[in-house]
């Protein structure tokens, strides 16, 4: 069916058979290139999204650890202690 439609279009445009084959071949090659480009772009976008997710997860974990460390210092001071930076303990 497709070949029939292409044949009718070529006749209507007055294109010779060999030139028509060349046009169809170029169009097919162009379609293949566009499909490959779309696939590569999709993979790159997915890779970028994965990298951003990993960075955000590590950033969140670092924030949690910093908050925990702040709480430990605050509790140490509230109990009248003095935190030891080398050991991480609260000396009273």
PyMOL Python script that loads the backbone (N, CA, C, O; Angstrom):
from pymol import cmd

cmd.read_pdbstr("""\
ATOM      1  N   UNK A   1       0.826  -1.192   0.000  1.00  0.00           N
ATOM      2  CA  UNK A   1       0.000   0.000   0.000  1.00  0.00           C
ATOM      3  C   UNK A   1       0.875   1.262   0.000  1.00  0.00           C
ATOM      4  O   UNK A   1       0.618   2.210  -0.743  1.00  0.00           O
ATOM      5  N   UNK A   2       1.912   1.254   0.848  1.00  0.00           N
ATOM      6  CA  UNK A   2       2.789   2.416   0.924  1.00  0.00           C
ATOM      7  C   UNK A   2       3.505   2.646  -0.393  1.00  0.00           C
ATOM      8  O   UNK A   2       3.624   3.781  -0.856  1.00  0.00           O
ATOM      9  N   UNK A   3       3.985   1.559  -0.998  1.00  0.00           N
ATOM     10  CA  UNK A   3       4.687   1.691  -2.281  1.00  0.00           C
ATOM     11  C   UNK A   3       3.752   2.249  -3.339  1.00  0.00           C
ATOM     12  O   UNK A   3       4.175   3.036  -4.186  1.00  0.00           O
ATOM     13  N   UNK A   4       2.488   1.851  -3.302  1.00  0.00           N
ATOM     14  CA  UNK A   4       1.508   2.362  -4.263  1.00  0.00           C
ATOM     15  C   UNK A   4       1.312   3.862  -4.098  1.00  0.00           C
ATOM     16  O   UNK A   4       1.273   4.599  -5.084  1.00  0.00           O
ATOM     17  N   UNK A   5       1.188   4.313  -2.859  1.00  0.00           N
ATOM     18  CA  UNK A   5       0.990   5.743  -2.586  1.00  0.00           C
ATOM     19  C   UNK A   5       2.228   6.530  -3.021  1.00  0.00           C
ATOM     20  O   UNK A   5       2.105   7.601  -3.616  1.00  0.00           O
ATOM     21  N   UNK A   6       3.403   6.009  -2.731  1.00  0.00           N
ATOM     22  CA  UNK A   6       4.638   6.688  -3.125  1.00  0.00           C
ATOM     23  C   UNK A   6       4.718   6.771  -4.648  1.00  0.00           C
ATOM     24  O   UNK A   6       5.122   7.792  -5.203  1.00  0.00           O
ATOM     25  N   UNK A   7       4.326   5.673  -5.321  1.00  0.00           N
ATOM     26  CA  UNK A   7       4.312   5.676  -6.788  1.00  0.00           C
ATOM     27  C   UNK A   7       3.377   6.724  -7.346  1.00  0.00           C
ATOM     28  O   UNK A   7       3.717   7.408  -8.311  1.00  0.00           O
ATOM     29  N   UNK A   8       2.204   6.861  -6.755  1.00  0.00           N
ATOM     30  CA  UNK A   8       1.255   7.879  -7.220  1.00  0.00           C
ATOM     31  C   UNK A   8       1.798   9.288  -7.002  1.00  0.00           C
ATOM     32  O   UNK A   8       1.657  10.152  -7.868  1.00  0.00           O
ATOM     33  N   UNK A   9       2.417   9.520  -5.851  1.00  0.00           N
ATOM     34  CA  UNK A   9       2.985  10.845  -5.563  1.00  0.00           C
ATOM     35  C   UNK A   9       4.101  11.159  -6.556  1.00  0.00           C
ATOM     36  O   UNK A   9       4.193  12.282  -7.051  1.00  0.00           O
ATOM     37  N   UNK A  10       4.952  10.167  -6.852  1.00  0.00           N
ATOM     38  CA  UNK A  10       6.053  10.383  -7.799  1.00  0.00           C
ATOM     39  C   UNK A  10       5.507  10.717  -9.180  1.00  0.00           C
ATOM     40  O   UNK A  10       6.027  11.607  -9.854  1.00  0.00           O
ATOM     41  N   UNK A  11       4.452  10.004  -9.612  1.00  0.00           N
ATOM     42  CA  UNK A  11       3.856  10.294 -10.920  1.00  0.00           C
ATOM     43  C   UNK A  11       3.266  11.690 -10.939  1.00  0.00           C
ATOM     44  O   UNK A  11       3.407  12.413 -11.925  1.00  0.00           O
ATOM     45  N   UNK A  12       2.597  12.081  -9.843  1.00  0.00           N
ATOM     46  CA  UNK A  12       1.971  13.400  -9.786  1.00  0.00           C
ATOM     47  C   UNK A  12       3.018  14.509  -9.829  1.00  0.00           C
ATOM     48  O   UNK A  12       2.786  15.568 -10.412  1.00  0.00           O
ATOM     49  N   UNK A  13       4.161  14.262  -9.213  1.00  0.00           N
ATOM     50  CA  UNK A  13       5.225  15.270  -9.200  1.00  0.00           C
ATOM     51  C   UNK A  13       6.106  15.197 -10.445  1.00  0.00           C
ATOM     52  O   UNK A  13       6.916  16.090 -10.692  1.00  0.00           O
ATOM     53  N   UNK A  14       5.948  14.157 -11.206  1.00  0.00           N
ATOM     54  CA  UNK A  14       6.761  14.006 -12.406  1.00  0.00           C
ATOM     55  C   UNK A  14       8.179  13.565 -12.093  1.00  0.00           C
ATOM     56  O   UNK A  14       9.108  13.908 -12.825  1.00  0.00           O
ATOM     57  N   UNK A  15       8.359  12.820 -11.031  1.00  0.00           N
ATOM     58  CA  UNK A  15       9.682  12.368 -10.617  1.00  0.00           C
ATOM     59  C   UNK A  15       9.957  11.010 -11.251  1.00  0.00           C
ATOM     60  O   UNK A  15       9.084  10.143 -11.279  1.00  0.00           O
ATOM     61  N   UNK A  16      11.174  10.830 -11.760  1.00  0.00           N
ATOM     62  CA  UNK A  16      11.551   9.546 -12.343  1.00  0.00           C
ATOM     63  C   UNK A  16      11.721   8.500 -11.252  1.00  0.00           C
ATOM     64  O   UNK A  16      11.855   8.818 -10.070  1.00  0.00           O
ATOM     65  N   UNK A  17      11.713   7.243 -11.682  1.00  0.00           N
ATOM     66  CA  UNK A  17      11.762   6.125 -10.742  1.00  0.00           C
ATOM     67  C   UNK A  17      13.033   6.140  -9.886  1.00  0.00           C
ATOM     68  O   UNK A  17      12.949   5.970  -8.670  1.00  0.00           O
ATOM     69  N   UNK A  18      14.195   6.339 -10.487  1.00  0.00           N
ATOM     70  CA  UNK A  18      15.458   6.336  -9.735  1.00  0.00           C
ATOM     71  C   UNK A  18      15.527   7.505  -8.760  1.00  0.00           C
ATOM     72  O   UNK A  18      15.978   7.351  -7.625  1.00  0.00           O
ATOM     73  N   UNK A  19      15.084   8.657  -9.205  1.00  0.00           N
ATOM     74  CA  UNK A  19      15.083   9.819  -8.314  1.00  0.00           C
ATOM     75  C   UNK A  19      14.113   9.593  -7.160  1.00  0.00           C
ATOM     76  O   UNK A  19      14.377  10.017  -6.035  1.00  0.00           O
ATOM     77  N   UNK A  20      13.007   8.937  -7.429  1.00  0.00           N
ATOM     78  CA  UNK A  20      12.033   8.630  -6.383  1.00  0.00           C
ATOM     79  C   UNK A  20      12.615   7.697  -5.337  1.00  0.00           C
ATOM     80  O   UNK A  20      12.391   7.874  -4.139  1.00  0.00           O
ATOM     81  N   UNK A  21      13.367   6.696  -5.799  1.00  0.00           N
ATOM     82  CA  UNK A  21      14.016   5.783  -4.862  1.00  0.00           C
ATOM     83  C   UNK A  21      15.033   6.531  -4.001  1.00  0.00           C
ATOM     84  O   UNK A  21      15.156   6.272  -2.804  1.00  0.00           O
ATOM     85  N   UNK A  22      15.757   7.456  -4.620  1.00  0.00           N
ATOM     86  CA  UNK A  22      16.726   8.247  -3.875  1.00  0.00           C
ATOM     87  C   UNK A  22      16.033   9.093  -2.813  1.00  0.00           C
ATOM     88  O   UNK A  22      16.499   9.191  -1.678  1.00  0.00           O
ATOM     89  N   UNK A  23      14.918   9.701  -3.196  1.00  0.00           N
ATOM     90  CA  UNK A  23      14.168  10.537  -2.250  1.00  0.00           C
ATOM     91  C   UNK A  23      13.652   9.699  -1.093  1.00  0.00           C
ATOM     92  O   UNK A  23      13.738  10.113   0.063  1.00  0.00           O
ATOM     93  N   UNK A  24      13.120   8.530  -1.394  1.00  0.00           N
ATOM     94  CA  UNK A  24      12.604   7.652  -0.344  1.00  0.00           C
ATOM     95  C   UNK A  24      13.739   7.188   0.565  1.00  0.00           C
ATOM     96  O   UNK A  24      13.577   7.133   1.784  1.00  0.00           O
ATOM     97  N   UNK A  25      14.889   6.854  -0.026  1.00  0.00           N
ATOM     98  CA  UNK A  25      16.038   6.429   0.770  1.00  0.00           C
ATOM     99  C   UNK A  25      16.535   7.525   1.696  1.00  0.00           C
ATOM    100  O   UNK A  25      16.844   7.275   2.861  1.00  0.00           O
ATOM    101  N   UNK A  26      16.609   8.734   1.174  1.00  0.00           N
ATOM    102  CA  UNK A  26      17.049   9.867   1.994  1.00  0.00           C
ATOM    103  C   UNK A  26      16.045  10.127   3.122  1.00  0.00           C
ATOM    104  O   UNK A  26      16.433  10.397   4.259  1.00  0.00           O
ATOM    105  N   UNK A  27      14.755  10.044   2.795  1.00  0.00           N
ATOM    106  CA  UNK A  27      13.729  10.263   3.818  1.00  0.00           C
ATOM    107  C   UNK A  27      13.823   9.190   4.905  1.00  0.00           C
ATOM    108  O   UNK A  27      13.668   9.493   6.088  1.00  0.00           O
ATOM    109  N   UNK A  28      14.073   7.943   4.510  1.00  0.00           N
ATOM    110  CA  UNK A  28      14.197   6.865   5.487  1.00  0.00           C
ATOM    111  C   UNK A  28      15.435   7.074   6.362  1.00  0.00           C
ATOM    112  O   UNK A  28      15.384   6.869   7.574  1.00  0.00           O
ATOM    113  N   UNK A  29      16.542   7.481   5.745  1.00  0.00           N
ATOM    114  CA  UNK A  29      17.764   7.744   6.512  1.00  0.00           C
ATOM    115  C   UNK A  29      17.557   8.890   7.490  1.00  0.00           C
ATOM    116  O   UNK A  29      18.027   8.837   8.626  1.00  0.00           O
ATOM    117  N   UNK A  30      16.861   9.913   7.052  1.00  0.00           N
ATOM    118  CA  UNK A  30      16.570  11.055   7.925  1.00  0.00           C
ATOM    119  C   UNK A  30      15.689  10.624   9.098  1.00  0.00           C
ATOM    120  O   UNK A  30      15.921  11.031  10.236  1.00  0.00           O
ATOM    121  N   UNK A  31      14.690   9.808   8.820  1.00  0.00           N
ATOM    122  CA  UNK A  31      13.813   9.326   9.892  1.00  0.00           C
ATOM    123  C   UNK A  31      14.607   8.497  10.900  1.00  0.00           C
ATOM    124  O   UNK A  31      14.392   8.611  12.107  1.00  0.00           O
ATOM    125  N   UNK A  32      15.523   7.667  10.407  1.00  0.00           N
ATOM    126  CA  UNK A  32      16.358   6.860  11.292  1.00  0.00           C
ATOM    127  C   UNK A  32      17.246   7.748  12.160  1.00  0.00           C
ATOM    128  O   UNK A  32      17.384   7.508  13.359  1.00  0.00           O
ATOM    129  N   UNK A  33      17.843   8.764  11.561  1.00  0.00           N
ATOM    130  CA  UNK A  33      18.701   9.694  12.321  1.00  0.00           C
ATOM    131  C   UNK A  33      17.909  10.416  13.402  1.00  0.00           C
ATOM    132  O   UNK A  33      18.381  10.574  14.528  1.00  0.00           O
ATOM    133  N   UNK A  34      16.699  10.855  13.053  1.00  0.00           N
ATOM    134  CA  UNK A  34      15.863  11.554  14.037  1.00  0.00           C
ATOM    135  C   UNK A  34      15.477  10.617  15.185  1.00  0.00           C
ATOM    136  O   UNK A  34      15.449  11.030  16.344  1.00  0.00           O
ATOM    137  N   UNK A  35      15.181   9.362  14.861  1.00  0.00           N
ATOM    138  CA  UNK A  35      14.826   8.397  15.906  1.00  0.00           C
ATOM    139  C   UNK A  35      16.025   8.143  16.823  1.00  0.00           C
ATOM    140  O   UNK A  35      15.867   8.077  18.042  1.00  0.00           O
ATOM    141  N   UNK A  36      17.203   8.002  16.256  1.00  0.00           N
ATOM    142  CA  UNK A  36      18.407   7.800  17.064  1.00  0.00           C
ATOM    143  C   UNK A  36      18.678   9.009  17.946  1.00  0.00           C
ATOM    144  O   UNK A  36      19.016   8.862  19.120  1.00  0.00           O
ATOM    145  N   UNK A  37      18.529  10.206  17.383  1.00  0.00           N
ATOM    146  CA  UNK A  37      18.745  11.429  18.159  1.00  0.00           C
ATOM    147  C   UNK A  37      17.765  11.498  19.331  1.00  0.00           C
ATOM    148  O   UNK A  37      18.151  11.839  20.450  1.00  0.00           O
ATOM    149  N   UNK A  38      16.509  11.176  19.071  1.00  0.00           N
ATOM    150  CA  UNK A  38      15.504  11.208  20.137  1.00  0.00           C
ATOM    151  C   UNK A  38      15.846  10.198  21.229  1.00  0.00           C
ATOM    152  O   UNK A  38      15.677  10.484  22.414  1.00  0.00           O
ATOM    153  N   UNK A  39      16.324   9.021  20.834  1.00  0.00           N
ATOM    154  CA  UNK A  39      16.701   8.015  21.816  1.00  0.00           C
ATOM    155  C   UNK A  39      17.875   8.449  22.666  1.00  0.00           C
ATOM    156  O   UNK A  39      17.864   8.267  23.883  1.00  0.00           O
ATOM    157  N   UNK A  40      18.884   9.020  22.038  1.00  0.00           N
ATOM    158  CA  UNK A  40      20.062   9.505  22.777  1.00  0.00           C
ATOM    159  C   UNK A  40      19.667  10.636  23.716  1.00  0.00           C
ATOM    160  O   UNK A  40      20.117  10.680  24.862  1.00  0.00           O
ATOM    161  N   UNK A  41      18.831  11.548  23.237  1.00  0.00           N
ATOM    162  CA  UNK A  41      18.392  12.669  24.085  1.00  0.00           C
ATOM    163  C   UNK A  41      17.617  12.162  25.296  1.00  0.00           C
ATOM    164  O   UNK A  41      17.789  12.669  26.404  1.00  0.00           O
ATOM    165  N   UNK A  42      16.768  11.166  25.086  1.00  0.00           N
ATOM    166  CA  UNK A  42      16.001  10.611  26.199  1.00  0.00           C
ATOM    167  C   UNK A  42      16.927   9.958  27.225  1.00  0.00           C
ATOM    168  O   UNK A  42      16.732  10.115  28.430  1.00  0.00           O
ATOM    169  N   UNK A  43      17.932   9.224  26.745  1.00  0.00           N
ATOM    170  CA  UNK A  43      18.882   8.588  27.663  1.00  0.00           C
ATOM    171  C   UNK A  43      19.689   9.620  28.431  1.00  0.00           C
ATOM    172  O   UNK A  43      19.944   9.448  29.623  1.00  0.00           O
ATOM    173  N   UNK A  44      20.091  10.688  27.761  1.00  0.00           N
ATOM    174  CA  UNK A  44      20.858  11.738  28.446  1.00  0.00           C
ATOM    175  C   UNK A  44      20.008  12.404  29.522  1.00  0.00           C
ATOM    176  O   UNK A  44      20.489  12.665  30.625  1.00  0.00           O
ATOM    177  N   UNK A  45      18.742  12.680  29.201  1.00  0.00           N
ATOM    178  CA  UNK A  45      17.863  13.312  30.183  1.00  0.00           C
ATOM    179  C   UNK A  45      17.649  12.404  31.380  1.00  0.00           C
ATOM    180  O   UNK A  45      17.627  12.873  32.518  1.00  0.00           O
ATOM    181  N   UNK A  46      17.492  11.109  31.136  1.00  0.00           N
ATOM    182  CA  UNK A  46      17.308  10.165  32.234  1.00  0.00           C
ATOM    183  C   UNK A  46      18.567  10.101  33.098  1.00  0.00           C
ATOM    184  O   UNK A  46      18.481  10.052  34.325  1.00  0.00           O
ATOM    185  N   UNK A  47      19.733  10.101  32.455  1.00  0.00           N
ATOM    186  CA  UNK A  47      20.987  10.079  33.207  1.00  0.00           C
ATOM    187  C   UNK A  47      21.152  11.322  34.064  1.00  0.00           C
ATOM    188  O   UNK A  47      21.616  11.241  35.201  1.00  0.00           O
ATOM    189  N   UNK A  48      20.775  12.461  33.524  1.00  0.00           N
ATOM    190  CA  UNK A  48      20.868  13.713  34.283  1.00  0.00           C
ATOM    191  C   UNK A  48      19.910  13.689  35.467  1.00  0.00           C
ATOM    192  O   UNK A  48      20.262  14.140  36.557  1.00  0.00           O
ATOM    193  N   UNK A  49      18.720  13.172  35.266  1.00  0.00           N
ATOM    194  CA  UNK A  49      17.746  13.097  36.354  1.00  0.00           C
ATOM    195  C   UNK A  49      18.249  12.167  37.457  1.00  0.00           C
ATOM    196  O   UNK A  49      18.082  12.459  38.642  1.00  0.00           O
ATOM    197  N   UNK A  50      18.864  11.046  37.069  1.00  0.00           N
ATOM    198  CA  UNK A  50      19.417  10.132  38.068  1.00  0.00           C
ATOM    199  C   UNK A  50      20.534  10.791  38.869  1.00  0.00           C
ATOM    200  O   UNK A  50      20.622  10.606  40.082  1.00  0.00           O
ATOM    201  N   UNK A  51      21.381  11.556  38.199  1.00  0.00           N
ATOM    202  CA  UNK A  51      22.483  12.236  38.888  1.00  0.00           C
ATOM    203  C   UNK A  51      21.943  13.267  39.872  1.00  0.00           C
ATOM    204  O   UNK A  51      22.441  13.373  40.992  1.00  0.00           O
ATOM    205  N   UNK A  52      20.938  14.021  39.469  1.00  0.00           N
ATOM    206  CA  UNK A  52      20.345  15.027  40.357  1.00  0.00           C
ATOM    207  C   UNK A  52      19.721  14.343  41.572  1.00  0.00           C
ATOM    208  O   UNK A  52      19.846  14.834  42.694  1.00  0.00           O
ATOM    209  N   UNK A  53      19.056  13.220  41.355  1.00  0.00           N
ATOM    210  CA  UNK A  53      18.434  12.483  42.463  1.00  0.00           C
ATOM    211  C   UNK A  53      19.488  12.007  43.451  1.00  0.00           C
ATOM    212  O   UNK A  53      19.296  12.115  44.662  1.00  0.00           O
ATOM    213  N   UNK A  54      20.609  11.475  42.941  1.00  0.00           N
ATOM    214  CA  UNK A  54      21.682  11.020  43.837  1.00  0.00           C
ATOM    215  C   UNK A  54      22.247  12.174  44.649  1.00  0.00           C
ATOM    216  O   UNK A  54      22.489  12.035  45.848  1.00  0.00           O
ATOM    217  N   UNK A  55      22.457  13.313  43.999  1.00  0.00           N
ATOM    218  CA  UNK A  55      23.007  14.483  44.700  1.00  0.00           C
ATOM    219  C   UNK A  55      22.032  14.966  45.767  1.00  0.00           C
ATOM    220  O   UNK A  55      22.443  15.289  46.881  1.00  0.00           O
ATOM    221  N   UNK A  56      20.742  15.018  45.436  1.00  0.00           N
ATOM    222  CA  UNK A  56      19.746  15.474  46.407  1.00  0.00           C
ATOM    223  C   UNK A  56      19.677  14.523  47.598  1.00  0.00           C
ATOM    224  O   UNK A  56      19.513  14.966  48.735  1.00  0.00           O
ATOM    225  N   UNK A  57      19.800  13.223  47.347  1.00  0.00           N
ATOM    226  CA  UNK A  57      19.753  12.242  48.439  1.00  0.00           C
ATOM    227  C   UNK A  57      20.951  12.438  49.368  1.00  0.00           C
ATOM    228  O   UNK A  57      20.798  12.428  50.589  1.00  0.00           O
ATOM    229  N   UNK A  58      22.139  12.615  48.794  1.00  0.00           N
ATOM    230  CA  UNK A  58      23.337  12.822  49.625  1.00  0.00           C
ATOM    231  C   UNK A  58      23.245  14.129  50.391  1.00  0.00           C
ATOM    232  O   UNK A  58      23.668  14.205  51.545  1.00  0.00           O
ATOM    233  N   UNK A  59      22.691  15.168  49.753  1.00  0.00           N
ATOM    234  CA  UNK A  59      22.531  16.455  50.418  1.00  0.00           C
ATOM    235  C   UNK A  59      21.586  16.319  51.613  1.00  0.00           C
ATOM    236  O   UNK A  59      21.834  16.886  52.677  1.00  0.00           O
ATOM    237  N   UNK A  60      20.509  15.566  51.429  1.00  0.00           N
ATOM    238  CA  UNK A  60      19.558  15.351  52.518  1.00  0.00           C
ATOM    239  C   UNK A  60      20.223  14.596  53.670  1.00  0.00           C
ATOM    240  O   UNK A  60      20.049  14.952  54.836  1.00  0.00           O
ATOM    241  N   UNK A  61      20.992  13.547  53.333  1.00  0.00           N
ATOM    242  CA  UNK A  61      21.688  12.773  54.364  1.00  0.00           C
ATOM    243  C   UNK A  61      22.676  13.648  55.133  1.00  0.00           C
ATOM    244  O   UNK A  61      22.783  13.538  56.354  1.00  0.00           O
ATOM    245  N   UNK A  62      23.390  14.507  54.430  1.00  0.00           N
ATOM    246  CA  UNK A  62      24.336  15.402  55.094  1.00  0.00           C
ATOM    247  C   UNK A  62      23.604  16.362  56.026  1.00  0.00           C
ATOM    248  O   UNK A  62      24.091  16.667  57.114  1.00  0.00           O
ATOM    249  N   UNK A  63      22.447  16.833  55.604  1.00  0.00           N
ATOM    250  CA  UNK A  63      21.648  17.720  56.457  1.00  0.00           C
ATOM    251  C   UNK A  63      21.183  17.015  57.718  1.00  0.00           C
ATOM    252  O   UNK A  63      21.182  17.603  58.799  1.00  0.00           O
ATOM    253  N   UNK A  64      20.790  15.757  57.583  1.00  0.00           N
ATOM    254  CA  UNK A  64      20.351  14.979  58.746  1.00  0.00           C
ATOM    255  C   UNK A  64      21.513  14.783  59.717  1.00  0.00           C
ATOM    256  O   UNK A  64      21.342  14.940  60.926  1.00  0.00           O
ATOM    257  N   UNK A  65      22.693  14.439  59.197  1.00  0.00           N
ATOM    258  CA  UNK A  65      23.865  14.249  60.060  1.00  0.00           C
ATOM    259  C   UNK A  65      24.254  15.552  60.759  1.00  0.00           C
ATOM    260  O   UNK A  65      24.611  15.543  61.937  1.00  0.00           O
ATOM    261  N   UNK A  66      24.187  16.661  60.042  1.00  0.00           N
ATOM    262  CA  UNK A  66      24.520  17.957  60.645  1.00  0.00           C
ATOM    263  C   UNK A  66      23.516  18.308  61.746  1.00  0.00           C
ATOM    264  O   UNK A  66      23.895  18.823  62.798  1.00  0.00           O
ATOM    265  N   UNK A  67      22.253  18.029  61.501  1.00  0.00           N
ATOM    266  CA  UNK A  67      21.224  18.304  62.502  1.00  0.00           C
ATOM    267  C   UNK A  67      21.434  17.449  63.750  1.00  0.00           C
ATOM    268  O   UNK A  67      21.290  17.928  64.874  1.00  0.00           O
ATOM    269  N   UNK A  68      21.776  16.172  63.536  1.00  0.00           N
ATOM    270  CA  UNK A  68      22.049  15.289  64.675  1.00  0.00           C
ATOM    271  C   UNK A  68      23.244  15.788  65.490  1.00  0.00           C
ATOM    272  O   UNK A  68      23.209  15.779  66.721  1.00  0.00           O
ATOM    273  N   UNK A  69      24.292  16.217  64.805  1.00  0.00           N
ATOM    274  CA  UNK A  69      25.481  16.720  65.501  1.00  0.00           C
ATOM    275  C   UNK A  69      25.147  17.987  66.285  1.00  0.00           C
ATOM    276  O   UNK A  69      25.617  18.159  67.409  1.00  0.00           O
ATOM    277  N   UNK A  70      24.344  18.872  65.705  1.00  0.00           N
ATOM    278  CA  UNK A  70      23.923  20.093  66.399  1.00  0.00           C
ATOM    279  C   UNK A  70      23.125  19.750  67.654  1.00  0.00           C
ATOM    280  O   UNK A  70      23.314  20.361  68.706  1.00  0.00           O
ATOM    281  N   UNK A  71      22.231  18.767  67.534  1.00  0.00           N
ATOM    282  CA  UNK A  71      21.422  18.365  68.682  1.00  0.00           C
ATOM    283  C   UNK A  71      22.293  17.804  69.801  1.00  0.00           C
ATOM    284  O   UNK A  71      22.068  18.099  70.975  1.00  0.00           O
ATOM    285  N   UNK A  72      23.296  16.990  69.436  1.00  0.00           N
ATOM    286  CA  UNK A  72      24.195  16.444  70.453  1.00  0.00           C
ATOM    287  C   UNK A  72      24.952  17.553  71.183  1.00  0.00           C
ATOM    288  O   UNK A  72      25.095  17.505  72.404  1.00  0.00           O
ATOM    289  N   UNK A  73      25.437  18.547  70.444  1.00  0.00           N
ATOM    290  CA  UNK A  73      26.135  19.674  71.080  1.00  0.00           C
ATOM    291  C   UNK A  73      25.197  20.445  72.000  1.00  0.00           C
ATOM    292  O   UNK A  73      25.557  20.803  73.122  1.00  0.00           O
ATOM    293  N   UNK A  74      23.998  20.693  71.509  1.00  0.00           N
ATOM    294  CA  UNK A  74      23.038  21.461  72.307  1.00  0.00           C
ATOM    295  C   UNK A  74      22.701  20.722  73.595  1.00  0.00           C
ATOM    296  O   UNK A  74      22.649  21.327  74.667  1.00  0.00           O
ATOM    297  N   UNK A  75      22.473  19.416  73.492  1.00  0.00           N
ATOM    298  CA  UNK A  75      22.155  18.625  74.690  1.00  0.00           C
ATOM    299  C   UNK A  75      23.335  18.603  75.664  1.00  0.00           C
ATOM    300  O   UNK A  75      23.151  18.630  76.881  1.00  0.00           O
ATOM    301  N   UNK A  76      24.536  18.552  75.114  1.00  0.00           N
ATOM    302  CA  UNK A  76      25.720  18.564  75.977  1.00  0.00           C
ATOM    303  C   UNK A  76      25.802  19.885  76.747  1.00  0.00           C
ATOM    304  O   UNK A  76      26.041  19.889  77.955  1.00  0.00           O
ATOM    305  N   UNK A  77      25.605  20.989  76.056  1.00  0.00           N
ATOM    306  CA  UNK A  77      25.655  22.302  76.714  1.00  0.00           C
ATOM    307  C   UNK A  77      24.524  22.450  77.720  1.00  0.00           C
ATOM    308  O   UNK A  77      24.719  23.019  78.794  1.00  0.00           O
ATOM    309  N   UNK A  78      23.335  21.938  77.380  1.00  0.00           N
ATOM    310  CA  UNK A  78      22.191  22.059  78.293  1.00  0.00           C
ATOM    311  C   UNK A  78      22.431  21.294  79.587  1.00  0.00           C
ATOM    312  O   UNK A  78      21.932  21.697  80.638  1.00  0.00           O
ATOM    313  N   UNK A  79      23.184  20.199  79.531  1.00  0.00           N
ATOM    314  CA  UNK A  79      23.491  19.402  80.728  1.00  0.00           C
ATOM    315  C   UNK A  79      24.705  19.948  81.480  1.00  0.00           C
ATOM    316  O   UNK A  79      25.129  19.382  82.488  1.00  0.00           O
ATOM    317  N   UNK A  80      25.262  21.059  80.976  1.00  0.00           N
ATOM    318  CA  UNK A  80      26.392  21.669  81.657  1.00  0.00           C
ATOM    319  C   UNK A  80      27.722  21.046  81.284  1.00  0.00           C
ATOM    320  O   UNK A  80      28.716  21.244  81.983  1.00  0.00           O
ATOM    321  N   UNK A  81      27.755  20.311  80.216  1.00  0.00           N
ATOM    322  CA  UNK A  81      28.984  19.651  79.801  1.00  0.00           C
ATOM    323  C   UNK A  81      29.745  20.477  78.777  1.00  0.00           C
ATOM    324  O   UNK A  81      29.301  21.539  78.339  1.00  0.00           O
ATOM    325  N   UNK A  82      30.894  19.957  78.416  1.00  0.00           N
ATOM    326  CA  UNK A  82      31.729  20.586  77.410  1.00  0.00           C
ATOM    327  C   UNK A  82      32.092  19.521  76.375  1.00  0.00           C
ATOM    328  O   UNK A  82      32.707  18.516  76.728  1.00  0.00           O
ATOM    329  N   UNK A  83      31.726  19.717  75.109  1.00  0.00           N
ATOM    330  CA  UNK A  83      31.994  18.691  74.098  1.00  0.00           C
ATOM    331  C   UNK A  83      33.485  18.604  73.775  1.00  0.00           C
ATOM    332  O   UNK A  83      34.172  19.618  73.654  1.00  0.00           O
ATOM    333  N   UNK A  84      33.969  17.360  73.637  1.00  0.00           N
ATOM    334  CA  UNK A  84      35.358  17.115  73.244  1.00  0.00           C
ATOM    335  C   UNK A  84      35.344  16.794  71.751  1.00  0.00           C
ATOM    336  O   UNK A  84      34.757  15.801  71.323  1.00  0.00           O
ATOM    337  N   UNK A  85      36.007  17.660  70.959  1.00  0.00           N
ATOM    338  CA  UNK A  85      35.990  17.529  69.499  1.00  0.00           C
ATOM    339  C   UNK A  85      36.715  16.263  69.041  1.00  0.00           C
ATOM    340  O   UNK A  85      36.337  15.672  68.030  1.00  0.00           O
ATOM    341  N   UNK A  86      37.754  15.839  69.771  1.00  0.00           N
ATOM    342  CA  UNK A  86      38.513  14.659  69.351  1.00  0.00           C
ATOM    343  C   UNK A  86      37.731  13.378  69.536  1.00  0.00           C
ATOM    344  O   UNK A  86      37.739  12.516  68.656  1.00  0.00           O
ATOM    345  N   UNK A  87      37.066  13.237  70.643  1.00  0.00           N
ATOM    346  CA  UNK A  87      36.359  11.995  70.944  1.00  0.00           C
ATOM    347  C   UNK A  87      34.897  12.044  70.562  1.00  0.00           C
ATOM    348  O   UNK A  87      34.270  11.004  70.362  1.00  0.00           O
ATOM    349  N   UNK A  88      34.346  13.244  70.457  1.00  0.00           N
ATOM    350  CA  UNK A  88      32.921  13.384  70.182  1.00  0.00           C
ATOM    351  C   UNK A  88      32.051  13.142  71.399  1.00  0.00           C
ATOM    352  O   UNK A  88      30.832  13.016  71.281  1.00  0.00           O
ATOM    353  N   UNK A  89      32.678  13.075  72.580  1.00  0.00           N
ATOM    354  CA  UNK A  89      31.963  12.832  73.824  1.00  0.00           C
ATOM    355  C   UNK A  89      31.682  14.135  74.541  1.00  0.00           C
ATOM    356  O   UNK A  89      32.309  15.159  74.268  1.00  0.00           O
ATOM    357  N   UNK A  90      30.739  14.087  75.454  1.00  0.00           N
ATOM    358  CA  UNK A  90      30.401  15.236  76.280  1.00  0.00           C
ATOM    359  C   UNK A  90      31.052  15.062  77.644  1.00  0.00           C
ATOM    360  O   UNK A  90      30.678  14.174  78.409  1.00  0.00           O
ATOM    361  N   UNK A  91      32.040  15.924  77.951  1.00  0.00           N
ATOM    362  CA  UNK A  91      32.727  15.849  79.246  1.00  0.00           C
ATOM    363  C   UNK A  91      32.046  16.778  80.216  1.00  0.00           C
ATOM    364  O   UNK A  91      31.737  17.926  79.896  1.00  0.00           O
ATOM    365  N   UNK A  92      31.812  16.254  81.428  1.00  0.00           N
ATOM    366  CA  UNK A  92      31.152  17.092  82.442  1.00  0.00           C
ATOM    367  C   UNK A  92      32.124  17.588  83.457  1.00  0.00           C
ATOM    368  O   UNK A  92      31.741  18.306  84.380  1.00  0.00           O
TER     369      UNK A  92
END
""", "prot")
cmd.dss("prot")
cmd.show_as("cartoon", "prot")
cmd.util.cbc("prot")
cmd.orient("prot")
